[in-house]
Amino acid sequence: MKWTIVLLTTSVLLLCVFFAGCTSPSEARIRPFETPVLPIPSPIIITSSTSTVVSTPQALETLPYEQTVDIDVTKQRPDATIHLIFNGGIGEEYVQSIMMRVTRPDGTVEEKYITDGTRKPRPYDELVMEGTRGVDQVAVFITSLGKTSKIFDQPLSYP
């Protein structure tokens, strides 16, 4: 009689532990917060390369270690759009603005900022610009602690 009560009690406790989720793996999978995509303001199109919105450096610069950030710049298929993703980094709190300049093979220059000027860039913010099926020259400028630096300058061809 006592064995049946012990066996019944043990099986009920094990059943409760199983349904309570106490047997799930201890490793938690945390996904990054998804940033909502905000409407992108109309682009600034500059036909002459001598007039720019911001005074930008001509040479590629390396940011100091405490201000380093990570970006990804790619050209996507099938529409040849150019994507800039700000991944954050050690110096993400110092970043005031991020601007991408695309020079197309026909000579037109287009510049866009990753945000509309109402807030600072946050990790996983994305900027999408029109590209061509040819080779586009892409430059990325970051304003950090009041100083503008060119951190990316490469030709991107259609994949």
C-alpha positions in Angstrom: 0.0 0.0 0.0 2.8 2.4 0.9 4.7 1.7 -2.3 1.7 2.6 -4.5 1.3 6.0 -2.7 5.1 6.7 -3.0 5.0 5.7 -6.7 1.9 7.7 -7.4 3.3 10.8 -5.6 6.7 10.5 -7.4 5.0 10.2 -10.8 2.7 13.3 -10.1 5.7 15.3 -9.0 7.7 14.4 -12.1 4.7 15.2 -14.3 4.4 18.7 -12.6 8.2 19.3 -13.1 7.9 18.4 -16.8 5.0 20.7 -17.4 6.5 23.5 -15.4 9.4 23.7 -17.8 12.1 22.9 -15.3 13.6 20.4 -17.7 14.3 23.0 -20.5 17.9 23.7 -21.5 19.6 26.4 -19.4 21.0 28.2 -22.5 18.9 31.3 -23.3 18.8 32.5 -26.9 18.6 36.3 -26.9 17.7 38.0 -30.2 18.6 41.7 -30.8 15.8 44.2 -30.5 14.4 44.9 -34.0 14.4 48.5 -35.0 11.3 49.7 -36.9 12.1 50.9 -40.3 11.3 54.6 -40.5 10.3 56.4 -43.7 13.4 57.7 -45.5 13.4 61.4 -46.4 13.8 62.3 -50.0 17.5 62.0 -51.1 19.7 65.0 -51.7 21.0 64.8 -55.3 24.1 66.8 -56.1 25.1 67.1 -59.7 28.5 68.8 -59.0 31.0 67.0 -56.9 32.4 70.4 -55.6 29.3 71.4 -53.6 28.6 69.2 -50.6 26.2 69.4 -47.7 28.9 68.7 -45.1 32.6 69.4 -45.1 33.9 65.9 -45.6 37.4 64.6 -45.6 39.0 63.4 -48.8 41.2 60.6 -47.3 40.2 57.4 -45.5 40.7 57.7 -41.8 41.0 55.3 -38.9 39.0 56.2 -35.9 40.6 56.0 -32.4 40.1 52.7 -30.7 37.5 54.0 -28.2 35.5 55.5 -31.1 35.5 52.5 -33.5 32.2 51.3 -34.9 31.3 48.5 -37.3 29.3 48.9 -40.5 28.4 46.6 -43.4 28.1 48.0 -46.9 26.8 45.7 -49.6 25.1 45.8 -53.0 22.1 43.5 -53.3 20.6 41.6 -56.1 18.3 41.8 -58.1 17.7 45.6 -57.9 21.3 46.7 -57.3 20.4 48.6 -54.1 23.2 49.6 -51.8 22.6 48.7 -48.1 24.5 50.3 -45.2 23.9 48.6 -41.8 25.3 50.2 -38.6 26.2 47.4 -36.3 27.3 49.6 -33.4 30.7 49.0 -31.7 32.8 50.4 -28.9 32.2 54.0 -29.9 28.5 53.8 -30.8 27.5 56.2 -28.1 29.8 58.9 -29.6 28.3 58.7 -33.1 26.2 61.7 -34.0 25.5 61.0 -37.7 26.3 58.6 -40.5 26.2 59.7 -44.1 26.6 57.5 -47.3 27.6 59.1 -50.6 27.1 57.1 -53.8 28.8 58.3 -57.0 27.2 56.5 -60.0 29.0 55.8 -63.3 27.1 58.6 -65.1 28.6 61.1 -62.6 25.6 61.8 -60.4 26.2 62.0 -56.7 23.6 61.2 -54.0 24.0 61.6 -50.3 21.8 60.3 -47.5 21.9 60.2 -43.8 21.0 57.1 -41.8 18.6 59.1 -39.6 16.5 62.1 -40.3 18.3 64.3 -37.8 15.9 63.7 -35.0 18.0 61.1 -33.1 21.4 59.5 -33.1 22.1 56.3 -35.1 21.4 53.1 -33.2 22.8 49.6 -33.8 21.1 47.7 -36.6 19.8 51.0 -38.3 19.9 50.5 -42.1 20.1 52.9 -45.0 19.2 51.8 -48.5 20.1 53.8 -51.6 19.6 53.2 -55.3 22.5 51.8 -57.2 23.3 50.8 -60.7 24.1 47.5 -62.4 27.6 49.0 -63.0 30.3 50.0 -60.5 29.2 52.6 -58.0 31.8 54.4 -55.8 30.5 54.3 -52.2 31.9 56.4 -49.3 30.6 56.4 -45.7 31.3 59.3 -43.3 30.8 59.2 -39.6 30.5 62.3 -37.4 31.8 61.3 -33.9 32.5 63.8 -31.1 32.0 66.7 -33.6 34.6 65.4 -36.1 33.6 64.0 -39.5 35.7 61.0 -40.7 35.6 58.9 -43.9 35.6 55.3 -42.7 34.6 53.5 -46.0 35.5 54.3 -49.6 35.2 51.5 -52.1 33.8 50.8 -55.6 30.9 48.3 -55.4 30.0 46.3 -58.5 26.8 44.4 -59.2 27.1 40.9 -57.8 
